Amino acid sequence: MAGKKGIGGAALLGQRARRGDYNHTNRTPAPATFDRTAPDALAVARDDYLAALRSRNYSADTVSTRDDGLKLFLAWAAERDVTRASQVTRPILEAYQQGLYRHRKANGQPLGWGTQRQRLSGLKDWFKWLTRQNVIMHNPASELELPRKEKRLPETALTLAQIEQLLAVPDVSDPLGVRDRAMLEVFYSAGVRRSELCYLELSALNPARRTLTVRRGKGHKDRVVPLGTRALQWVNRYLSEVRSRLCLDTREATIFLTGFGKAFAPDVLSRMVSRWLKPISGRGSCHLLRHTCATHLLEGGADIRYIQQLLGHESLETTAIYTEVTITQLIEVHARCHPAERLPSQ
């Protein structure tokens, strides 16, 4: 992300950020215009439900996702003059489910099954909560059937050659290039999620032990992950040569900073990595580097339980999908045992 302004533009960008010309970390939602006059108004019920989620220590991302899904349902219901929780019936919810199925995005593609499940699951949990709170007498979503889950394999991992190509993309003669190289090294070495890298703080790094402490990862879980020697060298170089020149506030504790002197927003980081990866592999995301880290470890002989600990998966079943993607050992067994492989070459 080394632009023409480079380090020299950091102070100007910081001034613009403080004036409010640009905000890359906070998105202010549009004011809600839904009817709130009735005691059981859907909009009031939504507000109370989201407040309950926050009080139960749900993550901000989870609350935001539920909020987005409920806003879409409220807008759909308002078009049909359904503004109160007591007016919602199972046929109405089934009609909404059919609407999700028929909906087409701007590119003409339907909503993914995962997206449909996510929105309907949020509705089911919302109406379950409303029933427990006695806002409604019965749960109209209790018998709503969700779309079946798809068992899809993750994208094919990058090859070692592609990884080396990617790491060579940042211009390390520019300070921002040093930062970008350090971030890529951490992605590939530690297998962290994009949000986890965005919010890594200086106290998370332990150079003596070569570890990173991931605080409040997915599900608000902490974990300690190893950091490879090469990745640690690039992080140390970034900290010693670059970070102090980006930091506009000594109270800022985040390791990796933008030209505005603030922590990266996950979406901004995704666009950067995607822009670097697409010329190399035709696709790209931060999660692809996490997936590549796990796949290469498994191919190198790592036990799947250690990979589970590295990735922070609560269930081993989630990690086990990498055994289906990594077919290196299966190829070796096939070559050694299949009768056709033992025939003379023609």
C-alpha positions, 0 to 999 in steps of 0.5 A: 500500500505504499502510495506516492505520499508514503511516510511523508503524508502521514501527518497530513492524513492524520490531520484529515482523520482528526477533522473527520474527513475520513473514517475507516474504522467506524461506520455510522448506520443510517438513522432507523425510520421504522415505526416505534409507536406500539409497545410491541413494535418490531423496531422496539423489539429489535432495539431491546434484542440487540441490547440483550445481546450486548449485555450477554457479551456477544461480540460487536461483529455478531451484534452488527451482523444480527442488526443488519439482518433484522433491518432487512426483515423490518424493511421487508415487513414494513412494505407489507404493513407488518410493524408489530411483533404480534402480527408476524406469523409463520406464513409471513416468515415463510414468505420472507424465506421465499423472498430470500431464495428468489432475491438476486444481487446486483450482479444477477447472482442469488444469495448464497445458502450460507447467507440465507441461513445466517439471516433466518437463524438470526430471525429464529433467535430473535423470535425465540427471545421475544417469546421468552420475554413475553412480548409475544405469546408463541414463537412463529419461527419455531417450526421454520426450516433452515436451508441445508448446510453445504459441505464445501471445501475451502479454496485451494491453498497457495503454493510455496512459489506463489507465497514467495511471489506474494511476499515479494510484492511490497516495496521494502525500500518504502517504509509502508512496504516494510509494514506490508511485508511484516503483515503478510509474514504474520498472516502466513506464519501465525495463521491469524484472522484478519480482524485478529491481525488488525487489533494486535497490540504491542503487548501481544508480541513476545520476541524472546519466546517468538509468540503472539498472544491473540486477545479476544479472537473469534468467540472472545477467546484468547490464544497464544500462537508461534511466530516464525523466525522470518516473520519475527525479523520483519516485525522487528524491522517494522517496529524499529524503523517504521511504526514510530513514524506512522504513530500520531498518538503515543497512546495508540497500542496497535502494532500495525498502523495505517498512514492515518496512524490508526489501526486497520479496518478489516475491510481495508486490509482485505482489499489490500491483500486481494489486490496483491494476490489476484495477479498471482493466483487469480483470487485472494483474501486474508483468509486464503493466507490463513488457509495456506498456513494450515495446509502447509503445516499439515502437508509438513507433518503437523498433527491436526490437533496442533493446527486446531490450537494454532487456528483457534478452532473450538471444534476439531471438526472445523479443522478436519476439513484441511485433511480433505483439502490436503491430498499429498499423502493420498497421492503418494498412497495412490501412486504406490498402491494403485495397480495402474500406477505399476504398469509400464508407461506407454 
